[in-house]
Amino acid sequence: MSLSDTASKIDHLSDEQRDCLENCFEAAEVCEWCADECIDEGEEMERCIRLCRDVADVTTMHARFMARNSDYSSDLAGVCADLCEECADECSQHDHDHCQVCADVLRECAETCRSMASA
């Protein structure tokens, strides 16, 4: 069963929340990949690695909060959006393909999280 199929079965989620949940998990995956690839790129990638690791943790936490309909989900959404934006800005400064892909995914995640934070 795909993540989309699973998310569609969570009754309390709106379509917008489902998109955000899926974007959060995609962001976590791409950040784990990016951080792993950056390890081989040298010390100048330390900030990128740290931010990617933070995003992976926060986005999965936010997705879990949404799935269980936590009262704190919208608060966490704002933090998630801010962190995704900061990490996307960092990744976009590097020419590596993994950083560019990561930046694109994070911008989309930030957008949906920002929408959840204002809901």
Long-range contacts (C-beta under 8 A, 24 or more apart in sequence): 7-67, 10-67, 12-69, 13-66, 13-67, 16-112, 16-115, 16-116, 16-119, 17-66, 17-116, 19-112, 20-62, 20-63, 20-66, 20-77, 20-109, 20-112, 20-113, 20-115, 20-116, 21-63, 21-66, 21-67, 23-105, 23-108, 23-109, 23-112, 23-113, 24-59, 24-60, 24-62, 24-63, 24-66, 24-80, 24-109, 24-113, 25-59, 25-60, 25-63, 26-105, 26-109, 27-55, 27-56, 27-59, 27-84, 27-105, 27-106, 27-109, 28-55, 28-56, 28-57, 28-59, 28-60, 28-63, 30-101, 30-102, 30-105, 30-106, 31-55, 31-56, 31-59, 31-87, 31-102, 31-106, 32-56, 33-98, 33-102, 34-91, 34-98, 34-99, 34-101, 34-102, 37-96, 37-98, 38-96, 38-98, 38-99, 41-94, 41-96, 45-94, 47-90, 48-87, 48-90, 48-91, 48-94, 48-99, 51-83, 51-86, 51-87, 51-90, 51-91, 52-87, 52-91, 52-102, 54-83, 54-87, 55-83, 55-84, 55-87, 55-106, 58-83, 59-84, 59-109, 62-113, 66-116, 73-116, 74-116, 74-117, 74-119, 75-117, 77-113, 77-114, 77-116, 77-117, 78-113, 78-114, 78-117, 80-109, 80-110, 80-113, 80-117, 81-109, 81-110, 81-111, 81-113, 81-114, 81-117, 82-110, 84-109, 84-110, 84-113, 85-110
